[in-house]
Amino acid sequence: MLGILSAGIAPGLALLCYFYLKDQFGVEPIALVIRTFFFGALIVFPIMFIQYVLETENILRTNMGDAFFSTGLLEEFFKWFIVYYIAYLHFHFDEPYDGIVYGSSVSLGFATTENILYLIGNGLEFAIGRALLPVSSHAMFGVIMGYYLGKAKFSSQSKGKWLFLSLFVPFLLHGIYDYILYLHTTWIYFMLPFMIFLWWLGLRKVKKAHILSVKYSKNVKTLHL
């Protein structure tokens, strides 16, 4: 059991440390990061219950409906809700890159609980595959969500557009990811380029969030001169 817990926690914790330590404009309070991670971990259980109800009531049982709505939309909405109400509205969310930290924290909390439960049920031999696919994809969904939340909070206009994109883009990508898994024998041929694209997009958002934070920091300093 200790091995399963270690293998379940390690990928999410490593990725969270990576995004947390890349914050160059004032490290976020660890208590708030832990809180968002913890709530991300907890929302697995109500989501599992809702998904169980949808399955037993035979609602959205097509591959498309399951991938995009009972999985993609449901999971990303819960994560978005947590980031918005715990971090986005908090005064410590004080520069655009903070969205990356809190978005990845909630997503990796979710992915960590999901990973542990999967390894308990299926065995430690799946640990590497889980780290490379579900855990890292959740991290990128959270990064992209956080990037748009950072844009929303610190843009003087189009806040509604950025808030919409902060949920819509992760939902769309998550739905595509899950739909690829339904392709059975050919899924790997689509998953590999998709994951390369997802990491490229996520890391590009990290870079752009840093640029936005630099500009925001300069503007703040100018206002105080």
Biotite code that builds the C-alpha atoms (Angstrom):
import biotite.structure as struc

atoms = struc.array([
    struc.Atom([0.000, 0.000, 0.000], chain_id="A", res_id=1, res_name="MET", atom_name="CA", element="C"),
    struc.Atom([2.874, 2.370, 0.750], chain_id="A", res_id=2, res_name="LEU", atom_name="CA", element="C"),
    struc.Atom([4.232, 1.785, -2.748], chain_id="A", res_id=3, res_name="GLY", atom_name="CA", element="C"),
    struc.Atom([0.863, 2.529, -4.314], chain_id="A", res_id=4, res_name="ILE", atom_name="CA", element="C"),
    struc.Atom([0.458, 5.728, -2.271], chain_id="A", res_id=5, res_name="LEU", atom_name="CA", element="C"),
    struc.Atom([3.969, 6.865, -3.195], chain_id="A", res_id=6, res_name="SER", atom_name="CA", element="C"),
    struc.Atom([3.459, 6.117, -6.881], chain_id="A", res_id=7, res_name="ALA", atom_name="CA", element="C"),
    struc.Atom([0.054, 7.785, -6.795], chain_id="A", res_id=8, res_name="GLY", atom_name="CA", element="C"),
    struc.Atom([1.228, 10.984, -5.129], chain_id="A", res_id=9, res_name="ILE", atom_name="CA", element="C"),
    struc.Atom([4.697, 11.473, -6.644], chain_id="A", res_id=10, res_name="ALA", atom_name="CA", element="C"),
    struc.Atom([3.787, 12.565, -10.225], chain_id="A", res_id=11, res_name="PRO", atom_name="CA", element="C"),
    struc.Atom([1.250, 15.178, -9.139], chain_id="A", res_id=12, res_name="GLY", atom_name="CA", element="C"),
    struc.Atom([3.490, 16.524, -6.385], chain_id="A", res_id=13, res_name="LEU", atom_name="CA", element="C"),
    struc.Atom([6.477, 16.768, -8.731], chain_id="A", res_id=14, res_name="ALA", atom_name="CA", element="C"),
    struc.Atom([4.506, 18.685, -11.367], chain_id="A", res_id=15, res_name="LEU", atom_name="CA", element="C"),
    struc.Atom([2.987, 20.995, -8.749], chain_id="A", res_id=16, res_name="LEU", atom_name="CA", element="C"),
    struc.Atom([6.465, 21.798, -7.372], chain_id="A", res_id=17, res_name="CYS", atom_name="CA", element="C"),
    struc.Atom([7.631, 22.569, -10.895], chain_id="A", res_id=18, res_name="TYR", atom_name="CA", element="C"),
    struc.Atom([4.884, 25.119, -11.573], chain_id="A", res_id=19, res_name="PHE", atom_name="CA", element="C"),
    struc.Atom([5.059, 26.523, -8.044], chain_id="A", res_id=20, res_name="TYR", atom_name="CA", element="C"),
    struc.Atom([8.813, 27.134, -8.184], chain_id="A", res_id=21, res_name="LEU", atom_name="CA", element="C"),
    struc.Atom([8.588, 28.795, -11.601], chain_id="A", res_id=22, res_name="LYS", atom_name="CA", element="C"),
    struc.Atom([6.695, 31.702, -10.021], chain_id="A", res_id=23, res_name="ASP", atom_name="CA", element="C"),
    struc.Atom([9.270, 34.487, -10.255], chain_id="A", res_id=24, res_name="GLN", atom_name="CA", element="C"),
    struc.Atom([7.138, 37.301, -8.859], chain_id="A", res_id=25, res_name="PHE", atom_name="CA", element="C"),
    struc.Atom([6.567, 36.348, -5.247], chain_id="A", res_id=26, res_name="GLY", atom_name="CA", element="C"),
    struc.Atom([5.986, 32.778, -4.140], chain_id="A", res_id=27, res_name="VAL", atom_name="CA", element="C"),
    struc.Atom([2.347, 32.024, -3.373], chain_id="A", res_id=28, res_name="GLU", atom_name="CA", element="C"),
    struc.Atom([1.444, 31.223, 0.253], chain_id="A", res_id=29, res_name="PRO", atom_name="CA", element="C"),
    struc.Atom([1.909, 27.490, 0.686], chain_id="A", res_id=30, res_name="ILE", atom_name="CA", element="C"),
    struc.Atom([-1.238, 27.250, 2.840], chain_id="A", res_id=31, res_name="ALA", atom_name="CA", element="C"),
    struc.Atom([-3.418, 28.511, -0.020], chain_id="A", res_id=32, res_name="LEU", atom_name="CA", element="C"),
    struc.Atom([-1.726, 26.206, -2.531], chain_id="A", res_id=33, res_name="VAL", atom_name="CA", element="C"),
    struc.Atom([-2.266, 23.233, -0.202], chain_id="A", res_id=34, res_name="ILE", atom_name="CA", element="C"),
    struc.Atom([-5.899, 24.266, 0.294], chain_id="A", res_id=35, res_name="ARG", atom_name="CA", element="C"),
    struc.Atom([-6.581, 24.334, -3.448], chain_id="A", res_id=36, res_name="THR", atom_name="CA", element="C"),
    struc.Atom([-4.769, 20.996, -3.887], chain_id="A", res_id=37, res_name="PHE", atom_name="CA", element="C"),
    struc.Atom([-6.786, 19.487, -1.024], chain_id="A", res_id=38, res_name="PHE", atom_name="CA", element="C"),
    struc.Atom([-10.134, 20.654, -2.391], chain_id="A", res_id=39, res_name="PHE", atom_name="CA", element="C"),
    struc.Atom([-9.108, 19.419, -5.824], chain_id="A", res_id=40, res_name="GLY", atom_name="CA", element="C"),
    struc.Atom([-8.459, 16.032, -4.258], chain_id="A", res_id=41, res_name="ALA", atom_name="CA", element="C"),
    struc.Atom([-11.826, 16.015, -2.459], chain_id="A", res_id=42, res_name="LEU", atom_name="CA", element="C"),
    struc.Atom([-13.991, 16.825, -5.490], chain_id="A", res_id=43, res_name="ILE", atom_name="CA", element="C"),
    struc.Atom([-13.174, 13.423, -6.966], chain_id="A", res_id=44, res_name="VAL", atom_name="CA", element="C"),
    struc.Atom([-15.830, 11.877, -4.705], chain_id="A", res_id=45, res_name="PHE", atom_name="CA", element="C"),
    struc.Atom([-18.896, 14.006, -5.605], chain_id="A", res_id=46, res_name="PRO", atom_name="CA", element="C"),
    struc.Atom([-17.880, 13.751, -9.266], chain_id="A", res_id=47, res_name="ILE", atom_name="CA", element="C"),
    struc.Atom([-17.669, 9.958, -8.991], chain_id="A", res_id=48, res_name="MET", atom_name="CA", element="C"),
    struc.Atom([-21.146, 9.916, -7.454], chain_id="A", res_id=49, res_name="PHE", atom_name="CA", element="C"),
    struc.Atom([-22.630, 12.086, -10.220], chain_id="A", res_id=50, res_name="ILE", atom_name="CA", element="C"),
    struc.Atom([-20.935, 9.956, -12.871], chain_id="A", res_id=51, res_name="GLN", atom_name="CA", element="C"),
    struc.Atom([-22.309, 6.818, -11.213], chain_id="A", res_id=52, res_name="TYR", atom_name="CA", element="C"),
    struc.Atom([-25.827, 8.266, -11.312], chain_id="A", res_id=53, res_name="VAL", atom_name="CA", element="C"),
    struc.Atom([-25.447, 9.247, -14.972], chain_id="A", res_id=54, res_name="LEU", atom_name="CA", element="C"),
    struc.Atom([-24.259, 5.739, -15.778], chain_id="A", res_id=55, res_name="GLU", atom_name="CA", element="C"),
    struc.Atom([-26.943, 3.858, -13.840], chain_id="A", res_id=56, res_name="THR", atom_name="CA", element="C"),
    struc.Atom([-29.691, 6.090, -15.248], chain_id="A", res_id=57, res_name="GLU", atom_name="CA", element="C"),
    struc.Atom([-28.251, 5.536, -18.731], chain_id="A", res_id=58, res_name="ASN", atom_name="CA", element="C"),
    struc.Atom([-27.820, 9.276, -19.352], chain_id="A", res_id=59, res_name="ILE", atom_name="CA", element="C"),
    struc.Atom([-25.242, 10.472, -21.904], chain_id="A", res_id=60, res_name="LEU", atom_name="CA", element="C"),
    struc.Atom([-24.112, 6.926, -22.587], chain_id="A", res_id=61, res_name="ARG", atom_name="CA", element="C"),
    struc.Atom([-22.724, 7.590, -26.059], chain_id="A", res_id=62, res_name="THR", atom_name="CA", element="C"),
    struc.Atom([-18.946, 7.809, -26.329], chain_id="A", res_id=63, res_name="ASN", atom_name="CA", element="C"),
    struc.Atom([-19.216, 11.478, -27.255], chain_id="A", res_id=64, res_name="MET", atom_name="CA", element="C"),
    struc.Atom([-21.570, 12.303, -24.391], chain_id="A", res_id=65, res_name="GLY", atom_name="CA", element="C"),
    struc.Atom([-19.498, 10.384, -21.895], chain_id="A", res_id=66, res_name="ASP", atom_name="CA", element="C"),
    struc.Atom([-16.177, 11.901, -22.993], chain_id="A", res_id=67, res_name="ALA", atom_name="CA", element="C"),
    struc.Atom([-17.276, 15.520, -23.327], chain_id="A", res_id=68, res_name="PHE", atom_name="CA", element="C"),
    struc.Atom([-20.025, 15.914, -20.737], chain_id="A", res_id=69, res_name="PHE", atom_name="CA", element="C"),
    struc.Atom([-20.079, 13.299, -17.971], chain_id="A", res_id=70, res_name="SER", atom_name="CA", element="C"),
    struc.Atom([-16.273, 13.434, -17.817], chain_id="A", res_id=71, res_name="THR", atom_name="CA", element="C"),
    struc.Atom([-14.801, 16.538, -19.511], chain_id="A", res_id=72, res_name="GLY", atom_name="CA", element="C"),
    struc.Atom([-17.371, 19.182, -18.603], chain_id="A", res_id=73, res_name="LEU", atom_name="CA", element="C"),
    struc.Atom([-18.226, 17.783, -15.181], chain_id="A", res_id=74, res_name="LEU", atom_name="CA", element="C"),
    struc.Atom([-14.627, 17.488, -13.992], chain_id="A", res_id=75, res_name="GLU", atom_name="CA", element="C"),
    struc.Atom([-13.435, 20.786, -15.447], chain_id="A", res_id=76, res_name="GLU", atom_name="CA", element="C"),
    struc.Atom([-16.421, 22.696, -14.074], chain_id="A", res_id=77, res_name="PHE", atom_name="CA", element="C"),
    struc.Atom([-15.807, 21.434, -10.536], chain_id="A", res_id=78, res_name="PHE", atom_name="CA", element="C"),
    struc.Atom([-12.106, 22.307, -10.816], chain_id="A", res_id=79, res_name="LYS", atom_name="CA", element="C"),
    struc.Atom([-12.919, 25.732, -12.259], chain_id="A", res_id=80, res_name="TRP", atom_name="CA", element="C"),
    struc.Atom([-15.391, 26.385, -9.430], chain_id="A", res_id=81, res_name="PHE", atom_name="CA", element="C"),
    struc.Atom([-12.749, 25.588, -6.800], chain_id="A", res_id=82, res_name="ILE", atom_name="CA", element="C"),
    struc.Atom([-10.061, 27.749, -8.429], chain_id="A", res_id=83, res_name="VAL", atom_name="CA", element="C"),
    struc.Atom([-12.465, 30.643, -8.890], chain_id="A", res_id=84, res_name="TYR", atom_name="CA", element="C"),
    struc.Atom([-13.910, 30.766, -5.378], chain_id="A", res_id=85, res_name="TYR", atom_name="CA", element="C"),
    struc.Atom([-10.851, 29.760, -3.349], chain_id="A", res_id=86, res_name="ILE", atom_name="CA", element="C"),
    struc.Atom([-8.004, 31.360, -5.300], chain_id="A", res_id=87, res_name="ALA", atom_name="CA", element="C"),
    struc.Atom([-9.216, 33.790, -7.991], chain_id="A", res_id=88, res_name="TYR", atom_name="CA", element="C"),
    struc.Atom([-11.180, 35.921, -5.514], chain_id="A", res_id=89, res_name="LEU", atom_name="CA", element="C"),
    struc.Atom([-8.380, 35.789, -2.919], chain_id="A", res_id=90, res_name="HIS", atom_name="CA", element="C"),
    struc.Atom([-6.125, 38.836, -2.479], chain_id="A", res_id=91, res_name="PHE", atom_name="CA", element="C"),
    struc.Atom([-3.025, 36.635, -2.868], chain_id="A", res_id=92, res_name="HIS", atom_name="CA", element="C"),
    struc.Atom([-3.992, 36.082, -6.496], chain_id="A", res_id=93, res_name="PHE", atom_name="CA", element="C"),
    struc.Atom([-2.107, 39.263, -7.320], chain_id="A", res_id=94, res_name="ASP", atom_name="CA", element="C"),
    struc.Atom([-0.411, 38.690, -10.707], chain_id="A", res_id=95, res_name="GLU", atom_name="CA", element="C"),
    struc.Atom([-1.243, 36.737, -13.887], chain_id="A", res_id=96, res_name="PRO", atom_name="CA", element="C"),
    struc.Atom([1.094, 33.765, -13.294], chain_id="A", res_id=97, res_name="TYR", atom_name="CA", element="C"),
    struc.Atom([-0.760, 32.957, -10.053], chain_id="A", res_id=98, res_name="ASP", atom_name="CA", element="C"),
    struc.Atom([-3.488, 31.427, -12.202], chain_id="A", res_id=99, res_name="GLY", atom_name="CA", element="C"),
    struc.Atom([-0.991, 28.796, -13.374], chain_id="A", res_id=100, res_name="ILE", atom_name="CA", element="C"),
    struc.Atom([-0.084, 27.910, -9.779], chain_id="A", res_id=101, res_name="VAL", atom_name="CA", element="C"),
    struc.Atom([-3.649, 27.575, -8.522], chain_id="A", res_id=102, res_name="TYR", atom_name="CA", element="C"),
    struc.Atom([-5.070, 26.013, -11.676], chain_id="A", res_id=103, res_name="GLY", atom_name="CA", element="C"),
    struc.Atom([-2.406, 23.309, -11.687], chain_id="A", res_id=104, res_name="SER", atom_name="CA", element="C"),
    struc.Atom([-2.773, 22.840, -7.919], chain_id="A", res_id=105, res_name="SER", atom_name="CA", element="C"),
    struc.Atom([-6.498, 22.032, -8.096], chain_id="A", res_id=106, res_name="VAL", atom_name="CA", element="C"),
    struc.Atom([-6.094, 19.842, -11.166], chain_id="A", res_id=107, res_name="SER", atom_name="CA", element="C"),
    struc.Atom([-3.179, 17.920, -9.682], chain_id="A", res_id=108, res_name="LEU", atom_name="CA", element="C"),
    struc.Atom([-5.047, 17.424, -6.413], chain_id="A", res_id=109, res_name="GLY", atom_name="CA", element="C"),
    struc.Atom([-7.864, 15.896, -8.435], chain_id="A", res_id=110, res_name="PHE", atom_name="CA", element="C"),
    struc.Atom([-5.455, 13.809, -10.533], chain_id="A", res_id=111, res_name="ALA", atom_name="CA", element="C"),
    struc.Atom([-3.608, 12.553, -7.442], chain_id="A", res_id=112, res_name="THR", atom_name="CA", element="C"),
    struc.Atom([-6.730, 11.181, -5.734], chain_id="A", res_id=113, res_name="THR", atom_name="CA", element="C"),
    struc.Atom([-7.939, 9.681, -9.008], chain_id="A", res_id=114, res_name="GLU", atom_name="CA", element="C"),
    struc.Atom([-4.504, 8.133, -9.549], chain_id="A", res_id=115, res_name="ASN", atom_name="CA", element="C"),
    struc.Atom([-4.332, 6.568, -6.093], chain_id="A", res_id=116, res_name="ILE", atom_name="CA", element="C"),
    struc.Atom([-7.811, 5.064, -6.447], chain_id="A", res_id=117, res_name="LEU", atom_name="CA", element="C"),
    struc.Atom([-6.951, 3.647, -9.868], chain_id="A", res_id=118, res_name="TYR", atom_name="CA", element="C"),
    struc.Atom([-3.688, 2.081, -8.662], chain_id="A", res_id=119, res_name="LEU", atom_name="CA", element="C"),
    struc.Atom([-5.436, 0.550, -5.637], chain_id="A", res_id=120, res_name="ILE", atom_name="CA", element="C"),
    struc.Atom([-7.993, -1.046, -7.943], chain_id="A", res_id=121, res_name="GLY", atom_name="CA", element="C"),
    struc.Atom([-5.695, -2.083, -10.796], chain_id="A", res_id=122, res_name="ASN", atom_name="CA", element="C"),
    struc.Atom([-2.160, -2.440, -9.516], chain_id="A", res_id=123, res_name="GLY", atom_name="CA", element="C"),
    struc.Atom([1.180, -0.678, -9.363], chain_id="A", res_id=124, res_name="LEU", atom_name="CA", element="C"),
    struc.Atom([2.180, -1.780, -12.876], chain_id="A", res_id=125, res_name="GLU", atom_name="CA", element="C"),
    struc.Atom([0.018, 1.028, -14.294], chain_id="A", res_id=126, res_name="PHE", atom_name="CA", element="C"),
    struc.Atom([1.864, 3.782, -12.382], chain_id="A", res_id=127, res_name="ALA", atom_name="CA", element="C"),
    struc.Atom([4.109, 4.959, -15.233], chain_id="A", res_id=128, res_name="ILE", atom_name="CA", element="C"),
    struc.Atom([1.313, 5.049, -17.789], chain_id="A", res_id=129, res_name="GLY", atom_name="CA", element="C"),
    struc.Atom([-0.919, 6.934, -15.369], chain_id="A", res_id=130, res_name="ARG", atom_name="CA", element="C"),
    struc.Atom([1.829, 9.498, -14.693], chain_id="A", res_id=131, res_name="ALA", atom_name="CA", element="C"),
    struc.Atom([2.457, 10.069, -18.409], chain_id="A", res_id=132, res_name="LEU", atom_name="CA", element="C"),
    struc.Atom([-1.179, 10.361, -19.476], chain_id="A", res_id=133, res_name="LEU", atom_name="CA", element="C"),
    struc.Atom([-3.950, 11.165, -16.933], chain_id="A", res_id=134, res_name="PRO", atom_name="CA", element="C"),
    struc.Atom([-1.816, 13.012, -14.377], chain_id="A", res_id=135, res_name="VAL", atom_name="CA", element="C"),
    struc.Atom([0.131, 15.099, -16.890], chain_id="A", res_id=136, res_name="SER", atom_name="CA", element="C"),
    struc.Atom([-2.977, 15.848, -18.966], chain_id="A", res_id=137, res_name="SER", atom_name="CA", element="C"),
    struc.Atom([-4.820, 17.093, -15.863], chain_id="A", res_id=138, res_name="HIS", atom_name="CA", element="C"),
    struc.Atom([-1.811, 19.286, -15.107], chain_id="A", res_id=139, res_name="ALA", atom_name="CA", element="C"),
    struc.Atom([-2.010, 20.859, -18.570], chain_id="A", res_id=140, res_name="MET", atom_name="CA", element="C"),
    struc.Atom([-5.780, 21.356, -18.317], chain_id="A", res_id=141, res_name="PHE", atom_name="CA", element="C"),
    struc.Atom([-5.173, 23.182, -15.029], chain_id="A", res_id=142, res_name="GLY", atom_name="CA", element="C"),
    struc.Atom([-2.354, 25.282, -16.483], chain_id="A", res_id=143, res_name="VAL", atom_name="CA", element="C"),
    struc.Atom([-4.521, 26.379, -19.411], chain_id="A", res_id=144, res_name="ILE", atom_name="CA", element="C"),
    struc.Atom([-7.451, 27.111, -17.095], chain_id="A", res_id=145, res_name="MET", atom_name="CA", element="C"),
    struc.Atom([-5.194, 29.149, -14.826], chain_id="A", res_id=146, res_name="GLY", atom_name="CA", element="C"),
    struc.Atom([-3.698, 31.098, -17.702], chain_id="A", res_id=147, res_name="TYR", atom_name="CA", element="C"),
    struc.Atom([-7.115, 32.356, -18.807], chain_id="A", res_id=148, res_name="TYR", atom_name="CA", element="C"),
    struc.Atom([-8.147, 33.102, -15.210], chain_id="A", res_id=149, res_name="LEU", atom_name="CA", element="C"),
    struc.Atom([-4.988, 35.207, -14.875], chain_id="A", res_id=150, res_name="GLY", atom_name="CA", element="C"),
    struc.Atom([-5.919, 37.018, -18.084], chain_id="A", res_id=151, res_name="LYS", atom_name="CA", element="C"),
    struc.Atom([-9.438, 37.603, -16.771], chain_id="A", res_id=152, res_name="ALA", atom_name="CA", element="C"),
    struc.Atom([-8.361, 39.038, -13.438], chain_id="A", res_id=153, res_name="LYS", atom_name="CA", element="C"),
    struc.Atom([-5.749, 41.448, -14.765], chain_id="A", res_id=154, res_name="PHE", atom_name="CA", element="C"),
    struc.Atom([-7.281, 42.534, -18.067], chain_id="A", res_id=155, res_name="SER", atom_name="CA", element="C"),
    struc.Atom([-9.028, 45.882, -18.135], chain_id="A", res_id=156, res_name="SER", atom_name="CA", element="C"),
    struc.Atom([-11.520, 44.570, -20.690], chain_id="A", res_id=157, res_name="GLN", atom_name="CA", element="C"),
    struc.Atom([-12.981, 41.306, -22.047], chain_id="A", res_id=158, res_name="SER", atom_name="CA", element="C"),
    struc.Atom([-13.041, 39.723, -18.576], chain_id="A", res_id=159, res_name="LYS", atom_name="CA", element="C"),
    struc.Atom([-16.135, 37.736, -19.515], chain_id="A", res_id=160, res_name="GLY", atom_name="CA", element="C"),
    struc.Atom([-14.405, 36.303, -22.582], chain_id="A", res_id=161, res_name="LYS", atom_name="CA", element="C"),
    struc.Atom([-11.365, 35.162, -20.613], chain_id="A", res_id=162, res_name="TRP", atom_name="CA", element="C"),
    struc.Atom([-13.526, 33.646, -17.858], chain_id="A", res_id=163, res_name="LEU", atom_name="CA", element="C"),
    struc.Atom([-15.493, 31.738, -20.499], chain_id="A", res_id=164, res_name="PHE", atom_name="CA", element="C"),
    struc.Atom([-12.290, 30.470, -22.129], chain_id="A", res_id=165, res_name="LEU", atom_name="CA", element="C"),
    struc.Atom([-10.903, 29.447, -18.726], chain_id="A", res_id=166, res_name="SER", atom_name="CA", element="C"),
    struc.Atom([-13.621, 26.781, -18.581], chain_id="A", res_id=167, res_name="LEU", atom_name="CA", element="C"),
    struc.Atom([-14.331, 26.127, -22.254], chain_id="A", res_id=168, res_name="PHE", atom_name="CA", element="C"),
    struc.Atom([-10.783, 25.406, -23.470], chain_id="A", res_id=169, res_name="VAL", atom_name="CA", element="C"),
    struc.Atom([-9.934, 22.864, -20.707], chain_id="A", res_id=170, res_name="PRO", atom_name="CA", element="C"),
    struc.Atom([-13.369, 21.245, -21.188], chain_id="A", res_id=171, res_name="PHE", atom_name="CA", element="C"),
    struc.Atom([-12.803, 20.918, -24.932], chain_id="A", res_id=172, res_name="LEU", atom_name="CA", element="C"),
    struc.Atom([-9.293, 19.500, -24.555], chain_id="A", res_id=173, res_name="LEU", atom_name="CA", element="C"),
    struc.Atom([-10.395, 17.135, -21.786], chain_id="A", res_id=174, res_name="HIS", atom_name="CA", element="C"),
    struc.Atom([-13.281, 15.900, -23.928], chain_id="A", res_id=175, res_name="GLY", atom_name="CA", element="C"),
    struc.Atom([-10.951, 15.239, -26.868], chain_id="A", res_id=176, res_name="ILE", atom_name="CA", element="C"),
    struc.Atom([-8.541, 13.384, -24.575], chain_id="A", res_id=177, res_name="TYR", atom_name="CA", element="C"),
    struc.Atom([-11.267, 11.099, -23.241], chain_id="A", res_id=178, res_name="ASP", atom_name="CA", element="C"),
    struc.Atom([-12.814, 10.563, -26.649], chain_id="A", res_id=179, res_name="TYR", atom_name="CA", element="C"),
    struc.Atom([-9.445, 9.359, -27.991], chain_id="A", res_id=180, res_name="ILE", atom_name="CA", element="C"),
    struc.Atom([-9.441, 6.686, -25.269], chain_id="A", res_id=181, res_name="LEU", atom_name="CA", element="C"),
    struc.Atom([-12.641, 5.240, -26.794], chain_id="A", res_id=182, res_name="TYR", atom_name="CA", element="C"),
    struc.Atom([-10.835, 4.488, -30.056], chain_id="A", res_id=183, res_name="LEU", atom_name="CA", element="C"),
    struc.Atom([-9.686, 1.135, -28.642], chain_id="A", res_id=184, res_name="HIS", atom_name="CA", element="C"),
    struc.Atom([-6.878, -0.377, -30.749], chain_id="A", res_id=185, res_name="THR", atom_name="CA", element="C"),
    struc.Atom([-5.982, 2.855, -32.588], chain_id="A", res_id=186, res_name="THR", atom_name="CA", element="C"),
    struc.Atom([-6.068, 5.243, -29.617], chain_id="A", res_id=187, res_name="TRP", atom_name="CA", element="C"),
    struc.Atom([-2.270, 5.389, -29.181], chain_id="A", res_id=188, res_name="ILE", atom_name="CA", element="C"),
    struc.Atom([-1.798, 6.791, -32.717], chain_id="A", res_id=189, res_name="TYR", atom_name="CA", element="C"),
    struc.Atom([-3.993, 9.772, -31.833], chain_id="A", res_id=190, res_name="PHE", atom_name="CA", element="C"),
    struc.Atom([-2.958, 10.117, -28.184], chain_id="A", res_id=191, res_name="MET", atom_name="CA", element="C"),
    struc.Atom([0.744, 10.619, -28.842], chain_id="A", res_id=192, res_name="LEU", atom_name="CA", element="C"),
    struc.Atom([0.361, 13.704, -31.109], chain_id="A", res_id=193, res_name="PRO", atom_name="CA", element="C"),
    struc.Atom([-2.428, 15.021, -28.889], chain_id="A", res_id=194, res_name="PHE", atom_name="CA", element="C"),
    struc.Atom([-0.242, 14.835, -25.754], chain_id="A", res_id=195, res_name="MET", atom_name="CA", element="C"),
    struc.Atom([2.648, 16.513, -27.582], chain_id="A", res_id=196, res_name="ILE", atom_name="CA", element="C"),
    struc.Atom([0.274, 19.300, -28.647], chain_id="A", res_id=197, res_name="PHE", atom_name="CA", element="C"),
    struc.Atom([-1.183, 19.549, -25.121], chain_id="A", res_id=198, res_name="LEU", atom_name="CA", element="C"),
    struc.Atom([2.244, 19.927, -23.507], chain_id="A", res_id=199, res_name="TRP", atom_name="CA", element="C"),
    struc.Atom([3.316, 22.422, -26.161], chain_id="A", res_id=200, res_name="TRP", atom_name="CA", element="C"),
    struc.Atom([0.163, 24.470, -25.550], chain_id="A", res_id=201, res_name="LEU", atom_name="CA", element="C"),
    struc.Atom([0.443, 24.257, -21.759], chain_id="A", res_id=202, res_name="GLY", atom_name="CA", element="C"),
    struc.Atom([4.100, 25.285, -21.641], chain_id="A", res_id=203, res_name="LEU", atom_name="CA", element="C"),
    struc.Atom([3.381, 28.073, -24.109], chain_id="A", res_id=204, res_name="ARG", atom_name="CA", element="C"),
    struc.Atom([0.713, 29.370, -21.711], chain_id="A", res_id=205, res_name="LYS", atom_name="CA", element="C"),
    struc.Atom([3.253, 29.213, -18.867], chain_id="A", res_id=206, res_name="VAL", atom_name="CA", element="C"),
    struc.Atom([5.655, 31.344, -20.899], chain_id="A", res_id=207, res_name="LYS", atom_name="CA", element="C"),
    struc.Atom([2.919, 33.821, -21.855], chain_id="A", res_id=208, res_name="LYS", atom_name="CA", element="C"),
    struc.Atom([1.760, 34.049, -18.213], chain_id="A", res_id=209, res_name="ALA", atom_name="CA", element="C"),
    struc.Atom([5.329, 34.987, -17.218], chain_id="A", res_id=210, res_name="HIS", atom_name="CA", element="C"),
    struc.Atom([5.366, 37.720, -19.870], chain_id="A", res_id=211, res_name="ILE", atom_name="CA", element="C"),
    struc.Atom([2.023, 39.050, -18.609], chain_id="A", res_id=212, res_name="LEU", atom_name="CA", element="C"),
    struc.Atom([3.343, 39.056, -15.033], chain_id="A", res_id=213, res_name="SER", atom_name="CA", element="C"),
    struc.Atom([6.448, 40.990, -16.098], chain_id="A", res_id=214, res_name="VAL", atom_name="CA", element="C"),
    struc.Atom([4.283, 43.621, -17.807], chain_id="A", res_id=215, res_name="LYS", atom_name="CA", element="C"),
    struc.Atom([1.909, 43.791, -14.857], chain_id="A", res_id=216, res_name="TYR", atom_name="CA", element="C"),
    struc.Atom([4.808, 44.155, -12.390], chain_id="A", res_id=217, res_name="SER", atom_name="CA", element="C"),
    struc.Atom([6.314, 47.008, -14.435], chain_id="A", res_id=218, res_name="LYS", atom_name="CA", element="C"),
    struc.Atom([2.941, 48.765, -14.626], chain_id="A", res_id=219, res_name="ASN", atom_name="CA", element="C"),
    struc.Atom([2.482, 48.487, -10.866], chain_id="A", res_id=220, res_name="VAL", atom_name="CA", element="C"),
    struc.Atom([5.957, 49.896, -10.226], chain_id="A", res_id=221, res_name="LYS", atom_name="CA", element="C"),
    struc.Atom([5.279, 52.770, -12.634], chain_id="A", res_id=222, res_name="THR", atom_name="CA", element="C"),
    struc.Atom([2.068, 53.650, -10.830], chain_id="A", res_id=223, res_name="LEU", atom_name="CA", element="C"),
    struc.Atom([3.935, 53.867, -7.528], chain_id="A", res_id=224, res_name="HIS", atom_name="CA", element="C"),
    struc.Atom([6.695, 56.142, -8.810], chain_id="A", res_id=225, res_name="LEU", atom_name="CA", element="C"),
])
